Every structure is written in structure tokens, then in C-alpha cells.
Amino acid sequence: MRDCLTNRGGFDRVLIAVAATFLTVSAGAALAQGDPPRGNAAELAIDAAVPRPEPANVPPPTINDFKMDSAATIPEPAKVDTSKADTSKFDAAKKDDATTPAASPATVASPVAEPAKEPIKEPVKAASTVAPADQPVAERLRDMFGNKSVRVFDRKLERVAAEKFYGAREFAPIWTQGGSLTANARGVIARLKDAGADGLDASDYPVPDFAAATTPDALADADLKLTASMLDYARQAQSGRMHWSQVSADIQYPEHPVDPSEVLANITAAKDASAALDGYNPPQKLYKELKKKLAELRGQGEAATPIPDGEVLKYTPARKKAQAVEDMQDPRVPQLRAKLGITENADDTHYDAKVADAVRKFQESVDIKASGVLDERTVRALNSPKRDRQIDIVLVNMERWRWLPRDLGAPSLGDAYVILNVPDYTLKVMQRGAPVWTTKVVTGKPGIHATPLLSETMKFITVNPTWNVPPSIIYNEYLPALQQDPTVLQRMGLRLDRARDGSIHISQPPGEANALGRIRFNFPNKFLVYQHDTPDKHLFAKEERAFSHGCMRVQNPDQYASVLLNIAMPNDRYTPEKIRGMYGNSEIDLKFPTPIPVNITYQTAFVDDAGKLQFRRDVYGRDATMIPMLRNKGKDLENVIAHSQPNYVRPTGSLPPNVSIASDNTYSGGSAGPSFFERLFGGPPVPPAPIGRRPPPQPRRVFAR
């Protein structure tokens, strides 16, 4: 038997294990029936080999019945009553035998219970990033946006941006943590309360009372109100409290609105929220200098301390110091230094040359004899700095700075640009933040010939230009003159060309007497204005020079041209002499590889190169229009007004017989040529007007000269 088991290998070892199992069961049964137990293993093995009755309907074992789990254990002996065996389970096993393998002996001996089914779990919500102390406020903010009950935002874009921003942070409050103000909130509030220093009105940006907000509802409401005020400030600091179209149809600046989403991201992530919000104000040096002068006019800070009455103070030159040492010291001088903005030697009581010079400049600004002597009248003026009219003028000029582009110059040209101030009648070429060249200009007459305010780019210069008389001047001036004197055009050096359809074109050929002079500076714009030379040089001697039809006449055009050309094309080395060498009877166009920005402004208050606040006459009445609008705030001044373009003023009386004006303003020999606009700036020609009709309204009623 041992040899047989050895030959059959692993299968026999399985049989031995099964035999041991049955042996154990049989022994247990024998004990239960009172049979004497076997004495050794051999006897037990013989007992196991004796056939025993099997339950009915049990199929013979197969190899699958003996696939034992190596991890299975032999069960403990159990009492088995074979006479009352239940065969129903075996019947079921027979029915399923084709698909289900039989259980191992261990399983038969000790059935394993079916595993319990795991209960269905609800989806686990991600943990909220909102601090527990802020969750009630966040829930209230969520409800307010969800119920569309938010009414604090004036503009839809700002409301949408705010809802998206709050939603991205699970509606956590922006300005408080656990009911207390954050550092960013304190910075924003400080900037809003000090909006007056920026030339704005602090009442336009109300700050909610967070100290009184003790409930989630109140905190949520305060959070949204501060957000709305911050967005209002950023928008108006960058683009202005009023849109330029509210003032006149003669203004056209590029729009540069703020993105409310960018404002929210910028301010909330800033280390210094106050400084970040201040960054939406104009960055130009002239604006910042006006801001300083506004503070001086209002007497803010140390400058507000009144200077007591006392003896007259005057500076004594060095050669007389020994005779008048007592007059050069006074305990009031430190206050005087503070009021005049002198930071050097702030505690010095000497009335020295620096103090006397500052007093002299102050006297000039308030129409007091500029003596540099601190007398009673000067002290009264220093103690009454609230000159409301001057403050209003500074405010409207700060407002106009907000209309201008943030970047005035061309970066590739060293931030070069041209800036022309109409009320000051000056033109400056700027580069790298400093003036390169300055000249006098003649600007448009008040009324329909006012020089427009705009920002465009100069693309080329024309030497020896032809002046094509615009329709406005033909209708308003030359046709009435022709009715009185048919030879007037010939005597003025003008040429009249008549087309076959009866329309006429009036022009002036290049030359010294040309109305445009020798050079024209071209920057395409909807008003059809430009800068040019002029034969009327005597006008530059006048203090106020508003004499043109809208274009700007330059005093020294050859120098102006050389400065611009050397900026645009530095390798070509243009000089005024080289420019004058081109003078002749044929037009020459000098094109810039990179256009140079041209900014036409209206600054009735500005700080000059010496640091003095200057005021100029409101020649076009722009200040008079803006001051009451900013004071009253009766309507939304940020709305854009679409101005209808005015028609030309028609002459009274009849026109010369068989004469009509071509709307394209350029006819010669009966064949249509390029339009007035095309000849100046390039572009498609304007179709000629029907025969016998006057031209339709033009985009602008002022053109040359």
C-alpha cells in the first residue's frame, strides 16, 4: 500500500487527507454510539477504508472535488446523524453542477456564510474652503446672488464679474475674516476716503460701516457695497467721472475702460491694496504734479497751519548781511517752509534765498507783486489757500488727463510723442519723459473753428504741400468773395478748376505764399485737421494765438520736421538745413517707419518746468462747461453722447451762375481725381456729388488753415 501511494503522487496524498477526515468523523460517530475507540492510527485507517452507506442521489466525486485550498483547515469533529440526512441541498447542487464547481471538503464540512452586501454610500462632499466663522456670511452672499437680490452694482458687467469672482471662492467674503476687516479692506477704505486728493469726489464711493455689521446679512451687504465702491473708483480713476463726449463734439480720444474682473483679482491679491487701487489714476508726471498743487491749494497737512502776523521779512544779499542780520530770522519761518513745500532745513528759522524765492513764486501765482518779501498781504494770501476757482480749474484739468491714453508715446522710439496744449499755444516733442523741443503754435478760433482734442499718430511729413481748399472755406468765404470780386482768387494765388458737370475745385500750388507754408505734418483723423507751416509769421508774436480754421500752425516747421525725422529715422541725420534744401514746387512725402503719437490737449492749469502752477484762459469754454457738471452730478456723466455732425453754414444770397462744388473737392479737366481726404492721408476716394448739388455734411466743419 505504501508503494502504491508513492507511485500515485500528489493525488494519493489528497486521498490520505480525505481519509483522515473521514476517520475523524467515524471516530466521533463511534464514540457517539458507544463503540470502543480504536487504539492506533492503523486501525483508524482500516476503519476508514470500510465502505459506508452514502446519501441518496449524490454524484460520484471528480477531480474538482479534491481541489483543496492550501489555506483551508480541517474542521473539528462534529456529530452527524446520517439516518436523517437532508438531501435537498445535494439535489440543488446536482442541478447546478454544469456551471458551479462542487465545494471543497472543507466547505462541505463547514459551510461559509455569504458575504454581507455593503450599504450604498451617499456621494462625499468636498470639504469647504470657507472658514467656519465665515460660512454664514458666504451662505448669505450665495443666496443674494442666486436670488438676484444684489442691487449695489450700477453696471451689469461689474455685477457679472463680482458674481463670478465670489463664486470662485465659494462666496466667502472678500473684505472680512471672522467678521474683522482684512488688511486689504483697510487699504481700500483708506484710498476711497482720500479720493478727493486724486481729484475725485469721495462721496461717490461710500464706505459701509463694518463696525455696525454684526449679523451675516449685514456683513454680506457691507462686503458687496465695498466691492461696488472699489470698482466705481477704479473705473472713474482710469477713464474719468464724465465721458469726453459730454463736453463737445470736437473731442475724440481712444477708450481705455477697466476690466472689473481684473480689478478684483488685482486688488485682492495685492500686498498694498491702497497703492494698487491708486494705480488706476493717470501715471503721467504732469497729472501727479497737478495732484500736488491741488493739495497745496486746499491747504492740506502741515501747509494748513496759519502763519501768525509779524514783522515784514525779506532776504538780504550777502554784501548787506552785516547790516541786517536781525531781519533774516523769525520763528515763523519753519511754518512758512512747510506751507511753501520746502523740505530742506525744515526747522531753520532763517529767511534765506530759498525761502524768499518760494515766496516770490507764490506771489506770482496769486497776482501779488513778486518781491519775495513776506508782508501782511502775502501772509493773508498764504493763510487763505482755498481759492475755490483755482481748485475747480485744477480738478477739471485732472479729469481731462484721465481721458488721455495711458501710454502717450511710442515705446520703440523711446516713448516719443508730440503734445500740443491749445490754451497755452505751445507744442512739445517729448522723449524718455523729458521735453526734446518746444515751439509756439497758432490754433483754431473759438466756435465752429475750434481745434479738436484728439490722440492720433503722425505717419508722414509733406514738403511743398498743395493746399486743396476745403468745402467749408469755399462756401463760407471764397464764393461770397467771388460774387463781389471775380478776380479775388487770382490775386490770392488760388487756382479754380471747373469740371464738365459745373463743379469747381479751388487749390493753391506749392510755394512760399501757400497757406500751408512749406511743410505739412499729417496724422489721419476724423476731423481732417493737421499741423503745418504758415506764411503769417507775425501771428506768433501775439500772446493769444487762436486764429486758424482748426489746424495748427507751427512757428519753426523746419526744426520740428528735423526733430521728428531724427527720432523716427536717426540714421538719416536730418537737419533744418537739409529740410529747407527740399523746398521747391513739387510735393515730397517723408514717411515714418514707426508713426509718432500726437496728443492735442486742453490744459488751462498745468505745472511748468520750473514747478510753478500756471493758469491759462479758457479760450473754448471747456472749463465753464465741465465745472458745473462735476459739481451737480445730476445725471450719469459717464454715458456716451452721439453728437450729430453739424452742417456747413451756407452763404446768404445766390451762388455764381452755373457753379457747384464737388464734394470730393478735387476736380481738374473734368476728370475725377483723389479726394481731399485721400490727397492728405491716403484712402478710398469719396464719390462726387450729383451735378448741381452742394456737398453733403462733412465729418467736421473746420479744416485748414
C-alpha positions in Angstrom: 0.0 0.0 0.0 2.9 2.4 0.7 4.4 1.6 -2.8 1.0 2.4 -4.4 0.7 5.7 -2.6 4.2 6.6 -3.6 3.5 5.9 -7.2 0.3 7.8 -7.4 2.0 11.0 -6.2 0.1 14.1 -5.1 -3.4 12.6 -5.8 -2.8 9.9 -3.2 -1.7 12.5 -0.7 -5.1 14.1 -1.1 -6.8 10.8 -0.6 -4.9 10.3 2.7 -6.1 13.7 3.9 -9.7 12.8 3.0 -9.3 9.5 4.7 -8.1 11.3 7.8 -11.1 13.5 7.7 -13.5 10.5 7.5 -11.5 8.8 10.1 -12.0 11.6 12.5 -15.7 11.7 11.7 -16.1 7.9 12.1 -14.3 8.0 15.4 -16.6 10.7 16.6 -19.6 8.7 15.4 -18.3 5.6 17.1 -17.9 7.4 20.3 -21.3 8.8 20.0 -22.8 5.3 19.6 -20.7 3.9 22.4 -18.3 1.8 20.3 -14.9 1.4 21.8 -12.4 3.7 20.2 -9.6 2.3 18.0 -6.2 2.1 19.6 -3.9 3.4 16.9 -3.7 5.1 13.5 -3.6 1.8 11.6 -6.8 0.6 13.0 -8.4 4.0 12.2 -7.2 3.8 8.6 -8.7 0.3 8.2 -12.0 1.7 9.5 -11.9 4.5 7.1 -11.5 2.0 4.2 -14.6 0.1 5.1 -17.5 1.1 2.8 -20.2 3.1 4.4 -23.7 3.9 3.1 -23.8 7.2 1.0 -26.7 9.6 0.9 -29.1 9.0 -1.9 -28.6 10.9 -5.3 -25.1 12.1 -4.6 -22.9 12.0 -7.8 -19.5 10.3 -7.7 -16.6 12.6 -6.8 -14.5 14.0 -9.5 -11.1 15.6 -9.5 -12.7 19.0 -8.9 -14.0 17.7 -5.6 -10.4 17.4 -4.4 -9.0 20.9 -5.2 -8.3 21.8 -1.7 -7.4 25.3 -0.6 -4.0 25.3 0.9 -5.2 27.8 3.4 -8.2 25.7 4.4 -8.2 24.0 7.8 -9.6 20.7 8.7 -12.8 21.2 10.7 -13.2 20.0 14.2 -15.2 16.7 14.6 -18.9 17.2 14.7 -21.9 14.9 15.5 -23.5 13.8 12.3 -26.9 11.9 12.1 -26.7 10.1 8.8 -30.1 8.5 9.2 -31.8 11.8 9.0 -29.7 13.4 6.2 -31.4 16.1 4.2 -30.7 15.6 0.5 -32.4 18.6 -0.8 -29.2 20.6 -0.8 -27.5 17.9 -2.8 -30.3 17.9 -5.3 -29.8 21.6 -5.9 -26.1 21.0 -6.2 -26.7 18.4 -8.9 -28.9 20.7 -10.9 -26.2 23.5 -10.8 -23.3 21.1 -11.4 -22.9 22.1 -15.0 -22.0 25.6 -14.1 -20.9 25.6 -10.5 -18.0 23.5 -9.2 -18.6 21.4 -6.1 -17.4 22.8 -2.8 -14.2 21.5 -1.3 -14.4 19.0 1.5 -13.6 21.8 4.0 -16.5 23.8 2.7 -18.8 20.7 2.9 -17.8 20.1 6.4 -18.3 23.7 7.5 -20.4 25.8 5.1 -19.2 29.5 4.9 -21.9 32.2 5.2 -22.4 34.5 2.2 -20.6 37.9 2.5 -22.9 40.7 3.6 -23.8 43.3 1.0 -22.1 46.8 1.5 -24.7 49.5 2.1 -25.0 52.2 -0.7 -23.0 55.2 0.3 -24.0 58.8 -0.4 -21.5 60.9 -2.5 -19.0 62.5 -0.2 -19.0 66.3 -0.5 -15.6 68.0 -0.7 -14.6 69.9 2.4 -15.5 73.6 2.1 -12.5 76.0 1.9 -14.5 78.7 3.6 -13.5 79.2 7.3 -16.3 78.1 9.6 -16.6 81.6 11.0 -17.3 83.0 7.5 -19.7 80.3 6.3 -22.9 82.1 7.4 -21.8 85.2 5.5 -20.9 83.1 2.5 -24.3 81.4 2.5 -26.0 84.8 2.6 -23.8 86.0 -0.3 -24.7 82.9 -2.2 -28.4 83.5 -1.6 -28.2 87.1 -2.6 -26.6 86.3 -6.0 -28.8 83.3 -6.5 -32.0 85.2 -5.8 -30.8 88.2 -8.0 -31.3 90.4 -5.0 -27.9 92.2 -5.4 -28.7 95.8 -6.2 -25.4 97.6 -5.3 -23.7 97.4 -8.7 -24.6 100.1 -11.2 -23.3 98.2 -14.2 -24.2 94.8 -15.5 -20.6 93.9 -16.4 -19.5 94.7 -12.8 -22.3 92.6 -11.3 -21.4 89.6 -13.5 -17.7 89.9 -12.7 -18.4 90.1 -9.0 -20.7 87.1 -9.0 -18.1 85.1 -10.9 -15.3 86.2 -8.5 -17.3 85.5 -5.4 -18.5 82.1 -6.8 -14.9 81.0 -7.5 -14.1 81.5 -3.8 -17.3 79.7 -2.7 -18.9 83.1 -1.9 -16.5 83.7 1.0 -16.5 87.4 1.9 -13.7 89.4 0.4 -13.1 92.1 3.0 -13.6 90.4 6.3 -12.4 87.3 8.1 -14.4 86.1 11.1 -16.2 89.4 11.0 -13.0 91.5 11.2 -11.6 93.7 8.4 -8.6 92.4 6.4 -5.5 94.4 5.7 -6.7 94.8 2.0 -10.0 96.1 3.2 -8.4 98.8 5.3 -6.2 99.8 2.4 -9.2 100.1 0.0 -11.2 102.1 2.6 -8.3 104.5 3.1 -8.0 105.1 -0.6 -11.7 105.6 -1.1 -11.9 108.1 1.8 -8.9 110.0 0.3 -10.4 110.1 -3.2 -10.5 113.9 -3.0 -6.7 114.0 -3.2 -6.9 112.3 -6.6 -9.3 115.0 -8.0 -12.3 112.7 -7.5 -15.3 113.0 -5.1 -15.1 110.7 -2.0 -18.9 110.8 -1.7 -19.2 108.9 -5.0 -17.5 105.9 -3.3 -19.4 105.3 0.0 -17.7 103.1 2.6 -20.1 100.8 4.6 -20.0 100.7 8.4 -18.4 97.3 9.1 -18.3 98.0 12.8 -22.1 98.1 12.9 -22.4 94.9 10.8 -22.9 92.3 13.5 -25.0 89.7 11.6 -24.3 87.6 8.5 -26.8 89.6 6.5 -25.2 92.9 7.4 -21.7 91.6 6.8 -22.7 90.3 3.4 -24.3 93.6 2.4 -21.3 95.6 3.6 -18.9 93.3 1.7 -20.8 93.9 -1.6 -21.1 97.6 -1.1 -17.3 98.0 -0.5 -16.7 95.9 -3.7 -19.0 98.1 -5.7 -17.4 101.3 -4.4 -13.9 99.9 -5.2 -15.0 99.1 -8.8 -16.5 102.6 -9.2 -13.3 104.2 -8.0 -11.1 102.1 -10.4 -13.3 102.8 -13.4 -13.5 106.6 -12.8 -9.9 106.9 -11.8 -8.9 105.5 -15.1 -11.5 106.8 -17.5 -12.9 109.8 -15.7 -16.1 110.9 -13.9 -17.5 112.1 -17.2 -17.1 110.9 -20.8 -15.5 113.4 -23.1 -18.4 113.3 -25.5 -20.5 115.1 -22.7 -18.4 118.2 -23.3 -18.1 118.7 -27.0 -18.3 117.0 -30.4 -14.8 118.3 -31.0 -13.2 115.7 -28.8 -12.1 112.2 -29.8 -9.9 110.1 -27.5 -9.4 106.3 -27.6 -11.3 104.4 -25.0 -9.4 102.6 -22.2 -12.0 101.1 -19.8 -11.1 98.9 -16.9 -11.9 95.2 -16.7 -13.8 94.7 -13.4 -12.6 91.1 -13.2 -9.0 92.3 -13.5 -9.6 94.9 -10.8 -11.0 92.3 -8.4 -8.1 90.0 -9.0 -5.5 92.8 -8.8 -6.7 94.4 -5.6 -7.4 91.3 -3.6 -4.0 89.8 -4.4 -2.0 93.0 -3.8 0.3 93.4 -0.9 -0.7 97.0 -0.7 -4.3 97.4 -1.8 -4.3 101.2 -1.4 -1.3 101.5 -3.8 -2.8 99.0 -6.2 -6.1 101.0 -6.4 -4.2 104.3 -6.8 -2.5 102.7 -9.8 -5.7 103.3 -11.8 -5.1 107.0 -11.8 -3.1 108.6 -14.7 0.6 107.7 -14.5 1.8 110.9 -16.3 4.1 113.2 -14.5 2.0 116.3 -15.3 -1.0 114.7 -13.6 0.9 113.9 -10.5 2.3 117.4 -10.3 -1.3 118.8 -10.6 -2.3 116.5 -7.7 0.4 118.0 -5.5 -0.7 121.5 -6.4 -4.3 120.6 -5.5 -3.1 119.6 -2.0 -1.3 123.0 -1.7 -4.4 124.9 -2.8 -6.5 123.1 -0.3 -4.0 123.7 2.5 -3.8 120.1 3.5 -1.4 118.7 6.0 1.3 120.9 7.6 0.7 123.5 5.0 -2.7 124.2 6.6 -1.1 125.7 9.7 -1.8 129.5 9.6 1.2 131.8 9.7 0.9 134.4 12.6 1.2 138.1 11.9 4.6 139.6 12.5 7.3 141.8 11.1 8.0 142.1 7.4 10.6 139.5 6.3 13.0 139.9 3.4 16.1 138.3 2.2 19.3 140.4 2.4 22.1 139.8 -0.1 25.4 138.7 1.3 27.0 142.2 1.0 24.5 143.6 3.3 24.2 140.8 5.8 26.3 142.5 8.4 23.8 145.4 8.4 20.6 143.5 8.7 21.2 140.1 10.4 18.2 140.6 12.6 15.8 140.8 9.7 16.8 137.3 8.4 15.5 135.2 11.3 11.9 134.6 12.6 10.2 131.8 14.5 7.5 131.7 11.8 9.9 130.6 9.0 9.6 126.8 9.7 5.8 127.2 9.2 6.5 129.2 6.1 8.7 126.5 4.7 6.1 123.9 5.3 3.4 125.9 3.6 5.6 126.6 0.6 6.7 122.9 0.3 10.3 123.5 1.3 11.5 120.3 2.9 15.2 121.2 3.1 16.2 122.5 6.6 12.6 122.4 7.7 13.4 123.8 11.2 15.7 126.5 10.0 14.4 130.0 11.2 16.5 131.9 8.6 14.6 133.7 5.9 17.2 132.7 3.3 17.3 132.9 -0.5 15.4 129.6 -1.0 12.5 130.8 1.2 12.5 134.3 -0.5 12.4 132.7 -3.9 9.5 130.4 -2.9 7.6 133.4 -1.6 8.2 135.2 -4.9 6.8 132.3 -6.9 3.8 132.2 -4.7 3.2 135.9 -5.1 3.3 135.5 -8.9 0.6 132.8 -8.7 -1.8 135.0 -6.8 -1.3 138.2 -8.7 0.8 139.9 -5.9 3.9 141.9 -6.8 6.7 139.3 -6.9 9.0 141.0 -4.5 10.0 138.0 -2.4 9.1 140.0 0.7 6.8 138.4 3.3 4.5 141.3 4.0 1.0 141.4 5.5 -0.8 140.9 2.2 1.3 137.9 1.4 0.6 136.3 4.8 -3.1 136.8 4.3 -2.9 135.1 0.9 -0.9 132.2 2.3 -3.4 131.7 5.1 -6.3 131.6 2.7 -5.3 128.9 0.3 -8.9 127.7 -0.5 -9.2 129.6 -3.8 -12.3 127.8 -5.0 -12.0 128.9 -8.6 -8.4 127.7 -9.0 -9.3 124.4 -7.3 -12.1 123.8 -9.7 -9.8 124.5 -12.7 -7.2 122.1 -11.4 -10.0 119.5 -10.9 -11.3 119.7 -14.4 -7.7 119.5 -15.8 -7.0 116.4 -13.8 -10.3 115.0 -15.2 -9.1 115.7 -18.7 -5.8 113.8 -18.0 -8.0 110.7 -17.4 -9.2 110.8 -21.0 -5.7 110.6 -22.5 -4.1 107.3 -23.3 -2.1 105.7 -20.5 0.9 105.4 -22.8 1.3 108.7 -24.6 4.4 107.7 -26.6 5.8 105.0 -28.9 7.8 102.5 -26.9 10.1 101.6 -29.8 11.0 105.3 -30.2 12.0 105.9 -26.6 8.3 106.7 -25.6 8.5 109.7 -28.0 5.3 111.7 -28.6 4.0 115.2 -29.5 1.8 117.0 -27.1 0.1 120.3 -28.0 -1.7 122.4 -25.4 -4.3 124.5 -27.1 -4.8 127.2 -24.4 -1.1 127.6 -23.9 -0.4 127.7 -27.7 2.6 125.5 -27.3 3.8 122.3 -28.9 6.4 119.9 -27.3 8.2 116.9 -28.6 8.8 114.5 -25.6 11.1 111.5 -25.4 12.0 109.4 -22.4 9.9 111.6 -20.2 11.6 114.9 -20.9 11.0 117.7 -23.5 13.2 117.5 -26.5 11.9 120.5 -28.4 9.3 123.2 -27.9 7.7 125.7 -30.3 4.8 128.2 -30.5 1.6 127.3 -32.4 -1.5 129.1 -33.7 -4.7 127.2 -33.0 -8.3 127.4 -34.1 -10.7 130.3 -33.4 -13.3 129.8 -30.7 -16.6 128.5 -32.0 -17.0 126.4 -35.1 -13.3 126.6 -35.9 -12.0 125.3 -32.5 -9.1 122.9 -32.8 -10.3 119.4 -31.8 -8.9 117.4 -29.0 -7.6 114.0 -30.1 -4.9 111.4 -29.9 -3.6 110.0 -33.3 -0.3 109.1 -34.9 1.7 111.1 -37.3 2.6 108.9 -40.3 4.5 111.2 -42.7 5.5 114.8 -43.5 4.8 116.5 -46.8 7.3 119.1 -48.0 5.9 121.6 -50.5 2.3 120.8 -50.0 -0.6 121.8 -52.2 -3.5 123.4 -50.4 -6.8 122.0 -51.5 -9.4 124.4 -50.2 -12.0 122.6 -48.2 -15.7 123.0 -49.0 -16.4 124.9 -45.8 -14.0 127.7 -46.7 -15.2 127.7 -50.3 -18.8 128.1 -49.2 -18.3 130.5 -46.4 -15.5 132.7 -47.7 -14.5 132.4 -51.3 -17.8 132.1 -53.1 -19.2 135.2 -51.4 -15.9 136.9 -52.3 -16.2 135.8 -55.9 -19.7 137.4 -56.1 -18.1 140.7 -55.1 -14.8 140.4 -57.0 -14.3 137.8 -59.8 -10.5 138.4 -59.6 -10.1 137.7 -55.9 -8.9 134.2 -56.3 -6.3 135.2 -58.8 -5.0 137.9 -56.6 -4.7 135.4 -53.7 -2.7 133.0 -55.8 -5.5 130.4 -55.9 -6.4 128.2 -58.8 -10.0 127.4 -59.8 -10.7 124.3 -61.9 -14.1 123.7 -63.3 -15.4 120.2 -64.2 -17.7 119.5 -67.1 -20.5 118.9 -64.7 -20.2 122.5 -63.4 -18.5 121.7 -60.1 -15.3 123.6 -59.2 -12.2 122.9 -57.2 -10.0 125.5 -55.7 -6.4 124.9 -54.8 -3.2 126.7 -54.1 0.0 125.3 -55.6 3.2 124.7 -53.5 5.3 127.8 -52.8 6.3 130.3 -50.2 2.9 132.0 -50.2 1.0 128.7 -49.8 -1.5 128.8 -46.9 0.1 125.7 -45.6 3.6 127.1 -45.9 6.4 124.8 -46.8 5.7 121.7 -44.7 2.5 119.8 -43.6 2.5 117.2 -40.7 0.0 114.5 -41.4 -1.8 112.5 -38.7 -5.1 111.0 -40.1 -8.2 111.8 -38.0 -11.9 112.2 -38.5 -11.7 116.0 -38.1 -9.3 116.3 -41.1 -7.0 118.7 -39.2 -3.2 118.6 -39.2 -0.2 120.8 -38.4 1.6 122.9 -40.9 3.8 125.9 -41.7 2.3 129.3 -42.4 3.4 132.5 -44.2 1.7 134.6 -41.5 4.7 134.6 -39.1 3.7 137.8 -37.4 0.9 135.9 -35.5 3.4 134.1 -33.3 4.3 137.4 -31.6 0.9 137.6 -30.1 0.3 136.2 -26.6 -3.1 134.5 -27.5 -3.0 132.8 -30.9 -6.4 131.4 -31.7 -6.7 132.5 -35.4 -6.9 129.3 -37.6 -9.7 127.4 -39.1 -8.9 124.4 -36.8 -5.5 123.3 -38.0 -2.4 124.1 -36.0 0.3 126.3 -37.5 3.9 125.7 -36.3 6.3 128.5 -35.8 9.5 126.7 -36.8 8.4 123.8 -39.1 11.9 123.0 -40.4 13.2 122.4 -36.9 10.1 120.5 -36.0 10.5 118.2 -39.0 14.1 117.5 -38.3 13.4 116.6 -34.7 10.7 114.2 -35.7 12.7 112.7 -38.5 15.7 112.1 -36.3 13.5 110.3 -33.8 11.9 108.2 -36.5 14.9 107.7 -38.7 18.0 108.5 -36.6 20.5 107.2 -39.2 19.4 109.6 -41.9 20.6 112.7 -39.9 18.1 115.3 -40.9 18.8 118.9 -40.1 16.8 122.0 -40.6 19.1 123.0 -43.5 18.5 119.6 -45.2 14.8 120.1 -44.9 15.0 123.6 -46.3 17.0 122.2 -49.2 13.9 120.3 -50.3 11.8 123.4 -50.8 10.5 123.8 -54.3 7.4 123.3 -56.4 6.9 119.6 -56.1 5.4 117.7 -53.2 7.8 115.4 -51.3 6.4 112.8 -48.8 8.8 111.7 -46.0 7.2 108.6 -44.3 8.0 107.5 -40.8 8.8 103.8 -40.4 7.1 104.0 -37.0 4.3 106.5 -36.5 4.8 109.1 -33.8 1.8 109.7 -31.4 0.3 113.2 -31.4 -1.8 114.3 -28.4 -3.8 117.5 -28.6 -4.8 118.6 -25.1 -6.6 121.4 -23.4 -4.7 122.3 -20.2 -5.8 125.5 -18.6 -3.9 124.5 -15.5 -0.5 122.9 -15.6 2.8 122.8 -13.8 5.7 124.3 -15.8 9.3 123.1 -16.0 10.1 125.3 -13.0 7.5 123.7 -10.8 5.1 126.7 -10.9 1.3 126.2 -11.2 0.2 128.0 -14.4 -3.3 129.0 -15.4 -4.5 129.9 -18.9 -7.6 131.5 -20.3 -10.5 129.1 -21.0 -10.5 130.1 -24.7 -13.0 127.5 -25.8 -15.2 127.5 -22.6 -14.3 123.9 -21.8 -13.8 124.6 -18.1 -17.1 126.6 -18.0 -18.9 123.5 -19.3 -17.3 120.9 -17.1 -17.2 122.7 -13.7 -21.0 122.8 -13.1 -21.4 119.3 -14.5 -18.9 117.8 -12.0 -20.4 119.8 -9.1 -24.1 119.0 -9.8 -23.8 115.3 -10.8 -27.4 115.4 -11.8 -27.0 112.6 -14.4 -24.7 109.8 -15.3 -21.9 111.7 -16.8 -20.1 108.5 -18.0 -22.7 108.0 -20.7 -21.5 108.4 -24.3 -23.3 111.1 -26.3 -23.6 110.6 -30.0 -23.3 114.1 -31.5 -24.8 114.8 -34.8 -22.3 116.3 -37.2 -23.2 119.9 -37.9 -23.8 121.0 -41.5 -21.8 123.7 -43.1 -23.1 127.2 -42.7 -24.4 128.2 -46.2 -23.8 131.7 -47.5 -26.7 134.0 -47.9 -27.7 135.1 -51.4 -27.3 133.2 -54.6 -24.2 131.4 -55.8 -22.5 132.4 -59.1 -24.4 131.0 -62.0 -23.5 127.6 -63.3 -21.2 126.8 -60.4 -21.4 123.9 -58.0 -19.0 122.5 -55.5 -17.7 118.9 -55.9 -18.0 117.0 -52.7 -14.7 115.3 -53.2 -13.1 118.7 -53.5 -10.7 117.7 -56.3 -11.6 118.0 -60.0 -9.3 119.1 -62.8 -10.1 119.0 -66.5 -13.4 117.2 -66.0 -11.8 114.0 -64.6 -12.3 112.9 -61.0 -9.1 112.6 -59.1 -8.3 111.6 -55.5 -10.4 113.2 -52.8 -9.3 115.9 -50.3 -9.0 113.3 -47.6 -7.1 110.9 -49.9 -4.7 113.5 -51.0 -3.9 114.4 -47.4 -3.9 111.0 -45.8 -4.5 108.3 -48.4 -7.6 106.1 -48.6 -10.5 105.5 -51.0 -11.9 108.5 -52.8 -15.3 109.9 -51.9 -17.9 109.6 -54.7 -18.6 113.0 -56.3 -21.8 114.8 -55.5 -24.7 114.8 -58.1 -24.4 117.6 -60.6 -25.7 120.9 -59.4 -25.9 119.9 -55.7 -23.9 121.1 -52.8 -21.8 118.5 -50.9 -23.4 116.5 -48.1 -22.4 117.3 -44.5 -18.8 116.6 -43.8 -17.3 114.9 -40.7 -16.0 118.3 -39.5 -16.6 121.9 -40.4 -13.0 123.0 -39.7 -10.1 122.0 -41.8 -7.1 124.1 -42.9 -5.6 126.7 -42.5 
